[in-house]
Amino acid sequence: MATTTNFHDVTSAEHFQSLLSEDLNRVSLINFWAPWAEPCKQMNVVVQELAKKYPQLLVIQVEAETQSDIAESFEVESVPSFVILRGHTLLGRISGADAPALTDTVAKHVQALPSVKPLSKTDREPEVISEKLETQEELNNRLRGLMAKDKVVLFMKGEPDAPRCGFSRRIVTLLRDQGVQFSYFDIFSDESVRSGLKVLNNWPTFPQLIVNGEFVGGLDIVQEMVENGELQELVTQ
């Protein structure tokens, strides 16, 4: 734990709001983390160093699953995730264990705070890299190809050895406990796949399990299939 006075572990939504409201011109770094996620442990060290380096920065640690109301209010879907604010104004978001991006973003906004000099450079917005847009038909064909690339395919948040949400972690454990061999796709690596699968499979959340090219379900359905033996039956067909 950092010993600096600008570093706080949030204990409730009320505590969180009181910290943010103390100074609406202050830049805040909110670290959404979970104790089971190895990338979070690495990034917590980075966050503590940032707290020490920038005493004017308010650093708030939020355990995402314990303080789920706060996490949901910021639409946090995975850990680690970072939100940078000035007061209640969003300055930036970073998902995943990207220490260079977090350090650069914090440095840019903290150093942009008003100082004794009245004029400062205007922060440039990050350049948007344009990508060739797929037609809906092309995307659906690509999605079906990914779904059929192996007998069992798991679309999840993160990787089996480093899942980035509790539901993905649990479904990986279920499949491994059942001895099911599977391929995986990290939906954070491709936003088109992430949004397209929700529509194609008519299922709004992840993880999503695919067997023989067909959508089976999410964690709850897979859990139920494990308990009644249907999963083993399906994957051995």
For each residue, the residues with C-beta under 8 A, 3 or more apart:
1: 7 9 48
2: 7 48 51 52 59
3: 7
4: 7 51 52 55 59
5: 55
6: 51 54 55 56 57 58 59
7: 1 2 3 4 48 51 59 61
8: 15 19 58 59 60 61
9: 1 61 63
10: 15 16 19 60 61 62 63 67 70
11: 15
12: 15 16 67
13: 16 17 67 69 70
14: 17 18
15: 8 10 11 12 18 19
16: 10 12 13 19 20 60 62 67 70
17: 13 14 20 21
18: 14 15 21 22
19: 8 10 15 16 22 28 58 60
20: 16 17 28 58 60 85 87 88
21: 17 18 24
22: 18 19 26 58
23: 26 58 87
24: 21 86 87 88
25: 86 87 113 114
26: 22 23 56 57 58 86 87
27: 56 57 58 84 85 86 91 106 109 110 113
28: 19 20 57 58 59 60 84 85 86
29: 47 50 51 57 58 59 60 82 83 84 106
30: 60 62 74 82 83 84 85
31: 43 44 47 59 60 61 62 80 82
32: 62 64 71 74 76 79 80 81 82 83
33: 37 40 43 44 61 62 63 64 79 80
34: 37 40 63 64 65 79 166
35: 40 63
36: 166 169
37: 33 34 40 41 79 80 162 163 164
38: 41 42 162
39: 42 43 79 80 96 97 162 164
40: 33 34 35 37 43 44 79 80 97
41: 37 38 44 45
42: 38 39 45 46 97 99
43: 31 33 39 40 46 47 80 82 97 99 102
44: 31 33 40 41 47 48 61
45: 41 42 48 49
46: 42 43 49 50 99 102 103
47: 29 31 43 44 50 51 59 61 82 102
48: 1 2 7 44 45 51 52 59
49: 45 46 52 53
50: 29 46 47 53 54 57 59 102 103 106
51: 2 4 6 7 29 47 48 54 55 57 59
52: 2 4 48 49 55
53: 49 50
54: 6 50 51 57 106 110
55: 4 5 6 51 52
56: 6 26 27 110 113
57: 6 26 27 28 29 50 51 54 106 110
58: 6 8 19 20 22 23 26 27 28 29
59: 2 4 6 7 8 28 29 31 47 48 50 51
60: 8 10 16 19 20 28 29 30 31
61: 7 8 9 10 31 33 44 47
62: 10 16 30 31 32 33 67 70 71
63: 9 10 33 34 35 66 67
64: 32 33 34 67 68 71 76 79 81
65: 34 68 71 166
66: 63
67: 10 12 13 16 62 63 64 70 71
68: 64 65 71 72
69: 13 72 73
70: 10 13 16 62 67 73 74
71: 32 62 64 65 67 68 74 76
72: 68 69 75 76
73: 69 70
74: 30 32 70 71 81 83
75: 72
76: 32 64 71 72 79 81 83
77: 81 157 165
78: 81 95 96 157 158 164 165 188
79: 32 33 34 37 39 40 64 76 164 165
80: 31 32 33 37 39 40 43 95 96 97 164
81: 32 64 74 76 77 78 93 94 95 96
82: 29 30 31 32 43 47 93 94 95 102
83: 29 30 32 74 76 90 92 93
84: 27 28 29 30 90 91 92 93 94 105 106 109
85: 20 27 28 30 88 89 90 91
86: 24 25 26 27 28 89 91 109
87: 20 23 24 25 26
88: 20 24 85
89: 85 86
90: 83 84 85 93
91: 27 84 85 86 105 109
92: 83 84 105 109
93: 81 82 83 84 90
94: 81 82 84 98 101 102 105
95: 78 80 81 82 98 164 188
96: 39 78 80 81 164 188
97: 39 40 42 43 80
98: 94 95 101 102
99: 42 43 46 102 103
100: 103 104
101: 94 98 104 105
102: 43 46 47 50 82 94 98 99 105 106
103: 46 50 99 100 106 107
104: 100 101 107 108
105: 84 91 92 94 101 102 108 109
106: 27 29 50 54 57 84 102 103 109 110
107: 103 104 110 111
108: 104 105 111 112 123
109: 27 84 86 91 92 105 106 112 113 123
110: 27 54 56 57 106 107 113
111: 107 108
112: 108 109 120 121 123
113: 25 27 56 109 110
114: 25 118 120
115: 120
116:
117: 120
118: 114
119:
120: 112 114 115 117
121: 112
122:
123: 108 109 112
124:
125:
126:
127:
128:
129:
130:
131:
132:
133:
134: 138 139 142 192
135: 138 139
136: 139 140
137: 140 141
138: 134 135 141 142
139: 134 135 136 142 143 192 196
140: 136 137 143 144 196 200
141: 137 138 144 145
142: 134 138 139 145 146 193
143: 139 140 146 147 193 196 197 200
144: 140 141 147 148 200 213
145: 141 142 148 149
146: 142 143 149 153 155 185 193
147: 143 144 153 210 213 214 215
148: 144 145 153 213
149: 145 146 153 183
150: 153 182 183
151: 181 211 212 235
152: 175 180 181 182 183 209 210 211 235
153: 146 147 148 149 150 182 183 184 185 209 210 211
154: 160 171 172 175 182 183 184 185 207 208 209 210
155: 146 184 185 187 193 197 206 207 208 209 210
156: 159 160 163 168 171 172 184 185 186 187 206 207
157: 77 78 163 164 165 167 168 186 187 188 206 207
158: 78 162 163 164 165 168 186 188
159: 156 162 163 184 186
160: 154 156 163 172 176 184
161:
162: 37 38 39 158 159
163: 37 156 157 158 159 160 166 168 169 172
164: 37 39 78 79 80 95 96 157 158 168 188
165: 77 78 79 157 158 168 169 206
166: 34 36 65 163 169 170
167: 157 170 171 205 206 207 218 219
168: 156 157 158 163 164 165 171 172 206 207
169: 36 163 165 166 172 173
170: 166 167 173 174 219 223
171: 154 156 167 168 174 175 207 209 218 219 222
172: 154 156 160 163 168 169 175 176
173: 169 170 176 177
174: 170 171 177 178 219 222 223 226
175: 152 154 171 172 178 180 182 209 222
176: 160 172 173 179 180
177: 173 174
178: 174 175 226 231 232
179: 176
180: 152 175 176 231 235
181: 151 152
182: 150 152 153 154 175
183: 149 150 152 153 154
184: 153 154 155 156 159 160
185: 146 153 154 155 156 189 190 193
186: 156 157 158 159 189
187: 155 156 157 190 193 194 197 206
188: 78 95 96 157 158 164 194
189: 185 186 193
190: 185 187 193 194
191: 194 195
192: 134 139 195 196
193: 142 143 146 155 185 187 189 190 196 197
194: 187 188 190 191 197 198 206
195: 191 192 198 199
196: 139 140 143 192 193 199 200
197: 143 155 187 193 194 200 201 203 206 208
198: 194 195 201 202 203 204 205
199: 195 196 202
200: 140 143 144 196 197
201: 197 198 208 215
202: 198 199
203: 197 198 208 215 217 218
204: 198
205: 167 198 208 218
206: 155 156 157 165 167 168 187 194 197 218
207: 154 155 156 157 167 168 171 218 219
208: 154 155 197 201 203 205 215 217 218
209: 152 153 154 155 171 175 215 216 217 218 221 222
210: 147 152 153 154 155 213 214 215 216
211: 151 152 153 214 216 234 235
212: 151 234 237
213: 144 147 148 210
214: 147 210 211
215: 147 201 203 208 209 210
216: 209 210 211 221 222 225 234
217: 203 208 209 220 221 222 225
218: 167 171 203 205 206 207 208 209 221 222
219: 167 170 171 174 207 222 223
220: 217 223 224
221: 209 216 217 218 224 225
222: 171 174 175 209 216 217 218 219 225 226 231
223: 170 174 219 220 226 227
224: 220 221 227 228 230
225: 216 217 221 222 228 229 230 231 234
226: 174 178 222 223 229 231 232
227: 223 224
228: 224 225
229: 225 226 232 233
230: 224 225 233 234
231: 178 180 222 225 226 234 235
232: 178 226 229 235 236
233: 229 230 236 237
234: 211 212 216 225 230 231 237
235: 151 152 180 211 231 232
236: 232 233
237: 212 233 234
